[in-house]
């Protein structure tokens, strides 16, 4: 548990440079956490959507390219990766961030949200 907290802290610290924060769930909980059914990467436009476990857009296809986000995903407050073994590479105007399986991402206050997604056939993107 201590290692998990240390790794999570390092990810959050690194992510703050992109204006993001990440949290994790256990692999068993990854299938349905936050209303996001397996095998999807779900986007939540507002804090109220996140709190209600009501996603506003979801992606599930592994691709070799970035997909531009729909209006339901663009500017999302939260993103959750319910996949068990595939990472979701989130694209930002300032770079990319790998959202690992079972992890969630939150936009930092005042930061721009993701502009694209590429679901990878690798847990570490």
TORKOL-4160 file (C-alpha; in steps of 0.2 Angstrom, whole numbers, padded with zeros to 4 digits, m for minus):
125
<pt num="1" X="0000" Y="0000" Z="0000"/>
<pt num="2" X="0014" Y="0012" Z="0004"/>
<pt num="3" X="0022" Y="0009" Z="m0013"/>
<pt num="4" X="0005" Y="0012" Z="m0022"/>
<pt num="5" X="0003" Y="0029" Z="m0012"/>
<pt num="6" X="0021" Y="0033" Z="m0017"/>
<pt num="7" X="0018" Y="0029" Z="m0035"/>
<pt num="8" X="0001" Y="0038" Z="m0035"/>
<pt num="9" X="0010" Y="0053" Z="m0027"/>
<pt num="10" X="0023" Y="0054" Z="m0040"/>
<pt num="11" X="0010" Y="0052" Z="m0054"/>
<pt num="12" X="0000" Y="0067" Z="m0047"/>
<pt num="13" X="0016" Y="0077" Z="m0045"/>
<pt num="14" X="0021" Y="0074" Z="m0063"/>
<pt num="15" X="0003" Y="0076" Z="m0069"/>
<pt num="16" X="0001" Y="0093" Z="m0061"/>
<pt num="17" X="0013" Y="0100" Z="m0074"/>
<pt num="18" X="m0001" Y="0095" Z="m0086"/>
<pt num="19" X="m0014" Y="0101" Z="m0075"/>
<pt num="20" X="m0020" Y="0084" Z="m0070"/>
<pt num="21" X="m0022" Y="0072" Z="m0055"/>
<pt num="22" X="m0025" Y="0054" Z="m0055"/>
<pt num="23" X="m0033" Y="0041" Z="m0043"/>
<pt num="24" X="m0033" Y="0023" Z="m0044"/>
<pt num="25" X="m0046" Y="0009" Z="m0040"/>
<pt num="26" X="m0042" Y="m0010" Z="m0038"/>
<pt num="27" X="m0042" Y="m0020" Z="m0054"/>
<pt num="28" X="m0057" Y="m0030" Z="m0048"/>
<pt num="29" X="m0067" Y="m0013" Z="m0046"/>
<pt num="30" X="m0061" Y="m0007" Z="m0063"/>
<pt num="31" X="m0075" Y="m0015" Z="m0073"/>
<pt num="32" X="m0089" Y="m0005" Z="m0066"/>
<pt num="33" X="m0081" Y="0009" Z="m0056"/>
<pt num="34" X="m0090" Y="0026" Z="m0057"/>
<pt num="35" X="m0103" Y="0020" Z="m0069"/>
<pt num="36" X="m0091" Y="0016" Z="m0082"/>
<pt num="37" X="m0093" Y="m0002" Z="m0089"/>
<pt num="38" X="m0079" Y="m0013" Z="m0095"/>
<pt num="39" X="m0071" Y="m0010" Z="m0107"/>
<pt num="40" X="m0073" Y="0008" Z="m0109"/>
<pt num="41" X="m0064" Y="0025" Z="m0105"/>
<pt num="42" X="m0077" Y="0036" Z="m0099"/>
<pt num="43" X="m0078" Y="0055" Z="m0099"/>
<pt num="44" X="m0088" Y="0066" Z="m0086"/>
<pt num="45" X="m0091" Y="0084" Z="m0091"/>
<pt num="46" X="m0095" Y="0091" Z="m0074"/>
<pt num="47" X="m0092" Y="0086" Z="m0056"/>
<pt num="48" X="m0111" Y="0083" Z="m0054"/>
<pt num="49" X="m0109" Y="0070" Z="m0068"/>
<pt num="50" X="m0094" Y="0062" Z="m0059"/>
<pt num="51" X="m0104" Y="0062" Z="m0043"/>
<pt num="52" X="m0119" Y="0054" Z="m0051"/>
<pt num="53" X="m0108" Y="0041" Z="m0060"/>
<pt num="54" X="m0116" Y="0047" Z="m0076"/>
<pt num="55" X="m0103" Y="0048" Z="m0090"/>
<pt num="56" X="m0106" Y="0060" Z="m0105"/>
<pt num="57" X="m0095" Y="0051" Z="m0118"/>
<pt num="58" X="m0086" Y="0034" Z="m0119"/>
<pt num="59" X="m0073" Y="0026" Z="m0130"/>
<pt num="60" X="m0068" Y="0008" Z="m0131"/>
<pt num="61" X="m0058" Y="0005" Z="m0147"/>
<pt num="62" X="m0039" Y="0001" Z="m0147"/>
<pt num="63" X="m0032" Y="0012" Z="m0161"/>
<pt num="64" X="m0015" Y="0016" Z="m0169"/>
<pt num="65" X="m0020" Y="0035" Z="m0169"/>
<pt num="66" X="m0027" Y="0048" Z="m0158"/>
<pt num="67" X="m0046" Y="0050" Z="m0159"/>
<pt num="68" X="m0052" Y="0068" Z="m0158"/>
<pt num="69" X="m0065" Y="0070" Z="m0143"/>
<pt num="70" X="m0083" Y="0072" Z="m0146"/>
<pt num="71" X="m0093" Y="0087" Z="m0138"/>
<pt num="72" X="m0098" Y="0075" Z="m0123"/>
<pt num="73" X="m0079" Y="0072" Z="m0119"/>
<pt num="74" X="m0071" Y="0089" Z="m0124"/>
<pt num="75" X="m0067" Y="0099" Z="m0108"/>
<pt num="76" X="m0071" Y="0084" Z="m0096"/>
<pt num="77" X="m0069" Y="0087" Z="m0078"/>
<pt num="78" X="m0065" Y="0068" Z="m0075"/>
<pt num="79" X="m0060" Y="0053" Z="m0085"/>
<pt num="80" X="m0060" Y="0035" Z="m0079"/>
<pt num="81" X="m0052" Y="0020" Z="m0088"/>
<pt num="82" X="m0062" Y="0004" Z="m0084"/>
<pt num="83" X="m0051" Y="m0007" Z="m0095"/>
<pt num="84" X="m0041" Y="m0021" Z="m0086"/>
<pt num="85" X="m0025" Y="m0021" Z="m0096"/>
<pt num="86" X="m0025" Y="m0006" Z="m0109"/>
<pt num="87" X="m0019" Y="0011" Z="m0105"/>
<pt num="88" X="m0028" Y="0027" Z="m0112"/>
<pt num="89" X="m0016" Y="0040" Z="m0119"/>
<pt num="90" X="m0024" Y="0057" Z="m0116"/>
<pt num="91" X="m0018" Y="0071" Z="m0127"/>
<pt num="92" X="m0017" Y="0089" Z="m0121"/>
<pt num="93" X="m0012" Y="0105" Z="m0129"/>
<pt num="94" X="0004" Y="0103" Z="m0118"/>
<pt num="95" X="0008" Y="0085" Z="m0120"/>
<pt num="96" X="0001" Y="0068" Z="m0116"/>
<pt num="97" X="m0003" Y="0058" Z="m0101"/>
<pt num="98" X="m0005" Y="0039" Z="m0099"/>
<pt num="99" X="m0021" Y="0034" Z="m0089"/>
<pt num="100" X="m0017" Y="0017" Z="m0083"/>
<pt num="101" X="m0031" Y="0003" Z="m0082"/>
<pt num="102" X="m0042" Y="0006" Z="m0067"/>
<pt num="103" X="m0037" Y="0024" Z="m0064"/>
<pt num="104" X="m0046" Y="0040" Z="m0065"/>
<pt num="105" X="m0040" Y="0057" Z="m0070"/>
<pt num="106" X="m0047" Y="0074" Z="m0064"/>
<pt num="107" X="m0044" Y="0091" Z="m0072"/>
<pt num="108" X="m0035" Y="0103" Z="m0061"/>
<pt num="109" X="m0044" Y="0120" Z="m0058"/>
<pt num="110" X="m0041" Y="0132" Z="m0072"/>
<pt num="111" X="m0032" Y="0119" Z="m0083"/>
<pt num="112" X="m0038" Y="0114" Z="m0100"/>
<pt num="113" X="m0045" Y="0096" Z="m0102"/>
<pt num="114" X="m0039" Y="0083" Z="m0115"/>
<pt num="115" X="m0042" Y="0085" Z="m0134"/>
<pt num="116" X="m0039" Y="0067" Z="m0139"/>
<pt num="117" X="m0038" Y="0049" Z="m0134"/>
<pt num="118" X="m0028" Y="0034" Z="m0140"/>
<pt num="119" X="m0032" Y="0017" Z="m0131"/>
<pt num="120" X="m0016" Y="0007" Z="m0132"/>
<pt num="121" X="m0014" Y="m0012" Z="m0131"/>
<pt num="122" X="m0002" Y="m0009" Z="m0116"/>
<pt num="123" X="m0006" Y="m0005" Z="m0098"/>
<pt num="124" X="0008" Y="0008" Z="m0098"/>
<pt num="125" X="0005" Y="0016" Z="m0115"/>
